[in-house]
């Protein structure tokens, strides 16, 4: 099954929760106040958020006037164009992390408990090793022995060296050691897996900031990317997580994990609009090949496919 087919399959539940509502809004009737109120309700229920929902509606109203649209059906394609344009306007949207064979790229993965950081690290390592890159893991989640073991499993699977210390060790020290090892072995990528932490716990977030500062200080000419792994099911709470993590350390983008039929579509729009933060990757399963660069046009097409022309295929 192609990634696009997996995306359509994964978004099936999203369309049920969001786009089937849109289908009803854009099918038949007239463009009146009731139409706009129903559209606002559907957008908010899809995790777009109140502020962005109102902005989208205002933009659609302008399009309706500018293009002299007479029916809701005519507005549907304009809506798809608006979604595509807003997502595409964010720098680095859908751009994967670029690793090269003549330098070291450091990728620091952060996020709350259970968001899928270790699995994301494994999938990224698998992709890069297949491209001939030399990859090193830093097991900087020192709170859980299981996390270190899980990363070692990924390391064995992909032939990746894992730099780890005992459970309870200083996570920043592990990151430092791993960076030294990656440099000495002339690795191309260092993937730093960190412990999950609630974004509301100040002391844990400060520890994460320490890991970043150590890597930033010691990296030299190496590029440092920080990716926030978000569980797509979190909805608007994911937006709050992104805001808090971005205050502690500069985020390069988001990896949206577990984007299956329990997720809603609007959180991607909210992150892009409110934080101007790009979604770099989207995960649709547990397999090594189920993490791919986010594609705006594929996303909008898969999200709304079957809903064109007022929901009639």
DOSEKOL-307354 format. One record per atom (N, C-alpha, C): x negated, y negated, z; residue in three letters. Coordinates in steps of 0.001 Angstrom, whole numbers, plus 500000, padded with zeros to 6 digits. Each point is the difference from the previous one (the first is absolute). Layout:
BEGIN
XYZala
...
This chain:
BEGIN
499146501199500000unk
500854498801500000unk
499113498754500000unk
500277499064499104unk
499213498776499931unk
500255499141501231unk
499081499044500246unk
500173499117501157unk
501270499172499857unk
500306499582498756unk
501218499214499776unk
501235500822500349unk
499989501282499639unk
501130500859500347unk
500104500168501510unk
498835500143500666unk
500010500091501456unk
500524498707500615unk
499606498877499400unk
500470498712500506unk
501513499895499876unk
500529500399498847unk
501457499969499821unk
500693500913501007unk
499401501178500189unk
500585500950500943unk
499930499452501418unk
498846499408500330unk
499834499445501332unk
500915498822500268unk
500313499261498943unk
500853498815500165unk
501483500334499885unk
500315501265499843unk
501395500395499865unk
500819499531501198unk
499426500198501189unk
500699499562501197unk
500077498494500095unk
498953499312499493unk
500022498540500008unk
501133499493499120unk
500133500608498813unk
501076499569499114unk
501358500244500641unk
500103501093500744unk
501273500316500636unk
500345498935501041unk
498974499598500781unk
500237499040501073unk
500095498566499491unk
499228499703498967unk
499929498619499555unk
500621499818498621unk
499461500728499010unk
500401499732498632unk
501430500409499679unk
500519501021500668unk
501402500313499751unk
500884498873500491unk
499526499330501062unk
500711498801500441unk
499894498909498964unk
498817499854499415unk
499816499010498947unk
500880500336498801unk
500075501294499703unk
500833500423498883unk
501424499500500174unk
500512500155501220unk
501358499541500255unk
500135498498499872unk
498971499283500459unk
500039498536499937unk
499973499508498559unk
499149500639499184unk
499807499519498627unk
500980500615499001unk
500868500883500451unk
500952500640499085unk
501308499227499973unk
500334499482498835unk
501295499356499822unk
500186498756500846unk
501200499512500030unk
500317498828500808unk
499460498724499398unk
499928498987500838unk
499543498690499563unk
498881499514500912unk
499282498997499526unk
498933499405500797unk
500619498921500894unk
500458500412501146unk
500642499067500923unk
499329500098501372unk
500554499309500986unk
499402499985501332unk
499970501394500624unk
501022500785499732unk
500043501362500527unk
498856500832499431unk
499692499798498725unk
498885500711499355unk
498695499699500719unk
499737498721500266unk
498741499615500641unk
499933500508501439unk
501117500014500700unk
500014500493501374unk
499720501504500053unk
500583500734499070unk
499759501446499963unk
498558500300499631unk
499443499217499086unk
498597500192499615unk
499084499735501197unk
500275498952500739unk
499198499690501197unk
500048501149501009unk
501169500562500201unk
500157501092500954unk
499189501215499583unk
500031500339498715unk
499269501169499510unk
498499499790500121unk
499527498807499674unk
498570499726500084unk
499493500094501436unk
500737499413500913unk
499586500031501398unk
499986501429500532unk
500989500788499619unk
500058501395500448unk
498867500826499414unk
499385499537498916unk
498882500695499368unk
498648499543500499unk
499975499315501162unk
498757499558500642unk
499288498876499271unk
500727499242499197unk
499385498846499353unk
499794498871501007unk
500897499905500971unk
499917498924500980unk
500902498841499603unk
500474499268500987unk
500959498928499740unk
499398498890499152unk
498825499514500392unk
499399498859499292unk
499745500310498540unk
499377501130499721unk
499695500355498618unk
501267500310499219unk
500982500600500638unk
501270500282499315unk
500625498718499499unk
499982498981500827unk
500565498706499599unk
499193499374498863unk
498687500162500050unk
499159499463498917unk
500303500709498680unk
500121501328500057unk
500292500761498785unk
501348499595499414unk
500974499817500870unk
501328499623499539unk
499975498612499377unk
499276499069500623unk
499910498656499450unk
499333500012498632unk
498951500823499851unk
499325500099498712unk
500916500627498954unk
500779500987500402unk
500915500645499068unk
501106499039499579unk
500435499160500924unk
501003498990499652unk
499461499046498936unk
498735499606500146unk
499391499110499009unk
499914500682498641unk
499637501299500018unk
499938500751498751unk
501372500099499356unk
501013500195500822unk
501370500104499486unk
500410498710499297unk
499640498869500611unk
500351498711499382unk
499161499745498752unk
498690500279500090unk
499100499712498886unk
500317500849498776unk
500416501246500223unk
500251500910498886unk
501493500130499697unk
500781499201500706unk
501453499968499761unk
500616501386500104unk
499590500725501048unk
500524501347500210unk
501462499928500411unk
500793500865499400unk
501429499956500293unk
500502501145500858unk
499226501088500081unk
500450501166500762unk
498863500517500888unk
500352500726501061unk
498969500598500854unk
499085500960499244unk
500555500705498997unk
499185500928499235unk
498815499299499341unk
500248498783499509unk
498935499241499351unk
498908499616500984unk
500367499832501256unk
499032499581501007unk
499080501126500422unk
500398501240499766unk
499228501124500525unk
498587500033499437unk
499857499798498695unk
498656500043499413unk
499170498810500471unk
500677498867500264unk
499273498851500528unk
499454500318501389unk
500789500756500771unk
499579500387501347unk
498743500855499934unk
499964500956499087unk
498822500856499835unk
498784499162499606unk
500198499014499147unk
498906499123499583unk
499466499192501178unk
500906499555500853unk
499599499223501175unk
499161500855500945unk
500439501223500249unk
499252500890500881unk
498598500250499449unk
499922500274498707unk
498715500277499377unk
499075498796500084unk
500542498822499712unk
499187498780500007unk
499486499667501396unk
500838500151501009unk
499581499677501364unk
498912500951500483unk
500147501274499723unk
498982500957500417unk
498695499776499240unk
500108499743498713unk
498804499847499163unk
499222498727500320unk
500643499041500636unk
499340498724500283unk
499006500085501155unk
500046501083500773unk
499094500144501142unk
498652500519499523unk
498909499290500286unk
498679500463499567unk
499685501395500533unk
499399500816499151unk
499581501367500313unk
501166500976500172unk
501212499571499719unk
501132500924500096unk
499766501196499090unk
500023501193500595unk
499824501220499230unk
498575500289499573unk
499057499164500426unk
498606500225499601unk
499315500939500991unk
499499501137499555unk
499311500913500914unk
498666499414500447unk
499479500506501089unk
498678499587500460unk
498957500474498988unk
499155499073499580unk
499000500332498986unk
498700500437500663unk
499651501260499822unk
498729500513500489unk
499074500220498813unk
498734499701500190unk
499020500162498924unk
498850500876500471unk
499267500564499048unk
498898500901500326unk
498699499267500325unk
500000498670499831unk
498771499256500272unk
500088499166501280unk
501053500236500810unk
500123499250501250unk
500889500785500965unk
500071499520501246unk
500832500627501017unk
501233499148500247unk
501157500642499967unk
501258499340500343unk
500521500607501299unk
500309499139500968unk
500531500447501289unk
501508499783499998unk
500744501040500343unk
501461499898500076unk
500422500328501435unk
500495498995500697unk
500469500148501374unk
501509500183499979unk
500466501137500516unk
501434500304500008unk
500569499753501393unk
501053499182500066unk
500611499658501286unk
501506500221499913unk
500639500065501170unk
501447500196500032unk
500440500566501333unk
501299500101500199unk
500528500512501255unk
499937501526500004unk
500327500579501145unk
500006501458500139unk
500924500652498979unk
499499501042499358unk
500841500773499098unk
500275499388498653unk
499289498935499653unk
500283499334498721unk
499411500758498808unk
499022500876500260unk
499421500773498905unk
498602499574499610unk
499254499410500932unk
498660499503499686unk
499029501121499609unk
499954501068500821unk
499046501072499742unk
500313500706498677unk
501274500227499748unk
500395500620498733unk
499654499098498825unk
500202498703500178unk
499643499046498946unk
498503500018499749unk
499208500047501076unk
498544500085499853unk
499618501239499200unk
500633501134500317unk
499702501238499282unk
500349499917498527unk
501144499399499706unk
500422499883498605unk
499081499070499212unk
499600498880500626unk
499084499080499325unk
498659500675499745unk
499522500755501006unk
498729500707499830unk
500082500996498857unk
501111500701499916unk
500179500974498927unk
499941499333498626unk
500644498850499878unk
500006499274498727unk
498585499585499618unk
499274499443500977unk
498667499472499690unk
498985501108499752unk
500072501080500746unk
499058501094499757unk
500221500612498616unk
501241500047499559unk
500290500500498660unk
499420499080498930unk
499823498719500357unk
499395499034499080unk
498476499990500112unk
499467500927500805unk
498559500103500126unk
499378499088501039unk
500830499409500863unk
499493499115501042unk
499546500801501219unk
498998499478500681unk
499541500585501263unk
500727499294501139unk
500754500766500771unk
500877499438501021unk
499588500488501383unk
500117499109500985unk
499742500340501395unk
501215499594500827unk
500403500869500934unk
501079499701500938unk
499427499509501325unk
500648499010500589unk
499716499596501374unk
501217500343500839unk
499824500940500944unk
501114500420500856unk
500098499053501192unk
500488498782499740unk
500063498969501033unk
501296500053500806unk
500816501021499763unk
501141500258500883unk
499473500921501095unk
499464499397501042unk
499369500788501066unk
500955500293501151unk
501243499552499881unk
500985500276501048unk
500487501446499949unk
500119500544498778unk
500594501324499843unk
499000500954499352unk
499717501096500681unk
499116501010499419unk
500617500567498730unk
501327500076499969unk
500686500547498826unk
499748499147498765unk
499861498684500194unk
499752499119498859unk
498626500270499405unk
499022500216500863unk
498650500310499519unk
500009501333499254unk
500696500983500562unk
500089501312499352unk
500699499905498649unk
501059499198499947unk
500740499842498746unk
499108499383498925unk
499202499012500393unk
499113499362499034unk
498926500979499526unk
499541500860500915unk
499005501004499615unk
500571500993498996unk
501282500325500144unk
500656500883499030unk
499996499358498617unk
500345498713499955unk
499962499282498726unk
498572499962499456unk
499033499821500915unk
498613499956499576unk
499552501306499369unk
500385501113500601unk
499659501312499451unk
500677500211498649unk
501226499520499898unk
500763500191498766unk
499388499229498837unk
499481498796500290unk
499481499149498932unk
498485499957499944unk
499337500727500913unk
498547499966500024unk
499459498672500484unk
500664499411500983unk
499640498679500509unk
499404500133501404unk
498902499326500218unk
499344499997501313unk
500832499193500991unk
500152500526501215unk
500772499322501040unk
499064499593501135unk
499965498710500303unk
499223499484501122unk
500953499860501188unk
499750500756501051unk
500908500011501140unk
499212500119501295unk
500623499579501093unk
499463500183501339unk
501069500684500843unk
499710500179501263unk
500954500664500870unk
501241499149500218unk
501097500661500327unk
501231499296500335unk
499731499028501144unk
500504498796499862unk
499811498976501016unk
498809499106499758unk
499209500289498954unk
498843499161499684unk
500454498629499522unk
499077499068500003unk
500298498643499532unk
500211500021498483unk
501182499583499582unk
500344500079498580unk
499116499108499145unk
499643498830500512unk
499141499093499239unk
498610500608499806unk
499534500757501011unk
498699500661499880unk
500034501079498922unk
501111500719499916unk
500160501003498948unk
499957499336498627unk
500697498870499869unk
500013499278498726unk
498588499522499645unk
499270499524501000unk
498618499543499776unk
499125501149499513unk
500080501140500689unk
499197501166499616unk
500350500470498589unk
501286499992499701unk
500446500464498683unk
499504499073498897unk
500005498696500268unk
499510499052499004unk
498509500198499770unk
499253500231501080unk
498556500255499859unk
499758501266499181unk
500798501052500281unk
499853501261499273unk
500365499834498532unk
501053499239499735unk
500433499786498617unk
498939499244499209unk
499404499006500637unk
498948499233499324unk
498777500870499724unk
499569500770501010unk
498788500805499848unk
500164501113498973unk
501225500487499855unk
500253501072499037unk
500424499474498638unk
499988498674499881unk
500371499335498738unk
501403500434499546unk
500914500023500959unk
501398500327499689unk
500652498848499250unk
501062500315499292unk
500740498985499250unk
501194499460500776unk
500569500852500875unk
501184499601500760unk
499876500478501441unk
500309499110500941unk
500146500375501403unk
501452499769500385unk
500704501070500367unk
501392499920500422unk
500051500088501526unk
500477498942500634unk
500041499931501459unk
501428500214500473unk
500233501136500635unk
501315500332500546unk
500056499521501448unk
501028499248500365unk
500103499444501346unk
501208500563500735unk
500007499824501314unk
501113500490500815unk
501244499159499756unk
501133500670500011unk
501254499274499913unk
500217499199501268unk
500578498836499844unk
500238499155501166unk
501236499161499765unk
500769499819501032unk
501165499134499901unk
499539498577499763unk
500617499337499035unk
499576498639499685unk
500297499030501140unk
500801500442500978unk
500351499135501128unk
499024500143501175unk
499046500936499913unk
499037500220501074unk
498727499193499722unk
499846498901500728unk
498931499040499704unk
498619500613500152unk
499769500756501090unk
498661500535500245unk
499568500996498920unk
500937500815499524unk
499679500955498946unk
499726499286498672unk
500749498947499747unk
499774499243498775unk
498638499308500042unk
499610499545501172unk
498685499369500131unk
498885501004499734unk
500193501233500421unk
499009501041499717unk
499862500206498496unk
501119499938499307unk
499967500126498543unk
499228498835499385unk
500222498811500554unk
499253498843499537unk
498501500176500187unk
499608500669501077unk
498586500257500262unk
499408500908498927unk
500753501041499616unk
499526500894498935unk
499752499210498726unk
500950499134499664unk
499848499196498780unk
498780499091500093unk
499814499355501152unk
498875499064500146unk
498660500714499873unk
499914501211500566unk
498768500782499881unk
499705500321498537unk
501020500473499283unk
499818500336498589unk
499655498763499176unk
500673498906500279unk
499773498770499247unk
498584499460500232unk
499531500111501243unk
498665499502500338unk
498902500841499354unk
500218501311499931unk
498956500915499548unk
500086500380498522unk
501026499542499319unk
500232500499498636unk
499030499437498971unk
499400498842500272unk
499098499406499018unk
500744499621498735unk
499546500534498864unk
500645499699498717unk
501153500949499675unk
500270500950500893unk
501074500970499741unk
501370499323500088unk
500897500406499125unk
501360499460500052unk
500788500701501092unk
500780499220500740unk
500822500548501081unk
501468499733499709unk
500771501074499854unk
501437499912499768unk
500728500545501227unk
501041499317500424unk
500806500453501138unk
501417500253499528unk
500426501254500069unk
501325500378499518unk
500892500379501177unk
501177499405500040unk
500996500339501008unk
500883501110499457unk
500023501134500688unk
500852501114499593unk
501330499852500728unk
501053499813499228unk
501341499802500551unk
500896501173499650unk
500703500494500977unk
501032500996499763unk
501196499271499396unk
500367500358498762unk
501052499275499291unk
501339500031500726unk
500185500986500867unk
501277500122500700unk
500186498896501029unk
498917499322500374unk
500069498998501067unk
500835498791499635unk
500182499745498717unk
500827498870499593unk
499432498672500462unk
500872499129500516unk
499576498662500385unk
498971500018501127unk
499972501052500805unk
498970500103501031unk
498617500116499367unk
499956500537498800unk
498735500069499277unk
499467498618499688unk
500902499062499737unk
499597498617499738unk
499369499394501248unk
500592500278501165unk
499446499503501262unk
498619500603500256unk
499840501281499673unk
498701500646500161unk
498952499317499128unk
500356499762498750unk
499060499380499063unk
499592498615500478unk
500937499233500506unk
499696498657500497unk
499013500058501156unk
500216500925500945unk
499152500087501182unk
498608500504499656unk
499920501042499198unk
498686500532499624unk
499202498951499221unk
500672499234499181unk
499315499003499173unk
499427498858500832unk
500533499809501203unk
499456498975500893unk
498717500478500672unk
499879501310500180unk
498833500557500672unk
498829500177499048unk
500280500394498788unk
498955500202499004unk
500599499765498616unk
499206499486499074unk
500534499679498670unk
500351501250499216unk
501256500135499641unk
500446501162499241unk
499816499772498503unk
499520501048499311unk
499837499930498546unk
501246500464499266unk
500890500662500733unk
501207500506499366unk
500641501089500828unk
501040500586499435unk
500819500981500697unk
500021501313499227unk
499935501098500748unk
500296501322499454unk
501353500390500566unk
500975500183499142unk
501345500356500456unk
500123501518499947unk
499949500622501173unk
500043501456500066unk
501424500499500204unk
500187501280499751unk
501278500672500255unk
501163499310499285unk
499733499556498767unk
501051499306499261unk
500913501025499339unk
500799500653500841unk
500895501031499495unk
501435499510500109unk
500928500925499985unk
501404499571499949unk
500550499520501341unk
499120499834501000unk
500457499387501250unk
499638498526500055unk
499290499525498994unk
499548498611500006unk
500988499098499267unk
499837498707500202unk
500786499015499272unk
499055499193499120unk
500531499400498969unk
499147499321499033unk
499560498611500375unk
500771499331500854unk
499772498583500206unk
498742499631500746unk
499425500917500785unk
498837499640500800unk
498819499614499118unk
499883500606498824unk
498928499631499083unk
500148498545499579unk
501217499590499687unk
500256498613499636unk
499705499063501158unk
500403500410501200unk
499808499150501173unk
498520499782500282unk
499210501061499927unk
498559499886500257unk
499345499095498962unk
500367500196498755unk
499423499199498925unk
500384498530500124unk
501248499736500323unk
500511498633500034unk
499574499256501265unk
500195500626501154unk
499759499301501257unk
498516499891500337unk
499218501033499675unk
498588500020500377unk
499062499813498814unk
500548499989498794unk
499173499935498785unk
498929501091500034unk
500404501160500499unk
499080501109500167unk
500309501085498967unk
498998500452499273unk
500265500979498954unk
500192501415500523unk
500919500727499410unk
500099501433500213unk
499027500637499025unk
498952500638500521unk
498941500532499140unk
500285501437499571unk
500536500796500939unk
500297501405499718unk
501365500349500582unk
500609501038499420unk
501238500544500539unk
499865501520500056unk
500436500575501117unk
499906501440500177unk
501364500653499921unk
500071501100499263unk
501292500657499778unk
500001501465500409unk
499035500412500784unk
499964501401500411unk
498708500306500725unk
499803501275500315unk
498838500424500768unk
498841500480499135unk
500239500174498708unk
498949500500499119unk
498912498977499736unk
498825500491499604unk
498863499118499730unk
500307498978498914unk
500844500374499050unk
500289499126498866unk
501267499166500201unk
500539500003501210unk
501253499284500253unk
499791498575500498unk
498758499537499960unk
499708498602500310unk
499506499344498724unk
500710499006499528unk
499647499332498748unk
500051498488500161unk
499292499278499143unk
500131498546500013unk
501454499603499751unk
500455499004500722unk
501379499528499850unk
500155499317498652unk
501063500332499281unk
500266499416498691unk
501326499255500054unk
499946498691499801unk
501188499154500152unk
501111500411499048unk
499673500110498715unk
501032500287499013unk
500598501391500214unk
499137500967500316unk
500516501348500270unk
500917499985501217unk
499611499244501024unk
500795499936501222unk
501380499422499714unk
500042498859499329unk
501283499356499717unk
500847500877499087unk
499370500616499001unk
500736500872499091unk
500562501210500735unk
499150500627500839unk
500451501183500735unk
501068499649501026unk
499854498821500601unk
500961499567501016unk
501376499746499400unk
500014499385498825unk
501264499571499410unk
500452500871498843unk
499206500988499627unk
500377500835498855unk
501352500655500252unk
500794499985498979unk
501338500574500143unk
500991498993500518unk
499492498777500325unk
500900498970500497unk
500166498870498987unk
499320500130498869unk
500078498952498988unk
501429499929499452unk
500283498850499449unk
501320499789499430unk
501109500287501012unk
499748499445501216unk
501029500137501021unk
500121501377500580unk
498904500778499947unk
500027501310500641unk
500364501117499069unk
500225499705498717unk
500352501056499053unk
498764500404499232unk
499696501286499968unk
498818500493499306unk
500271500092498508unk
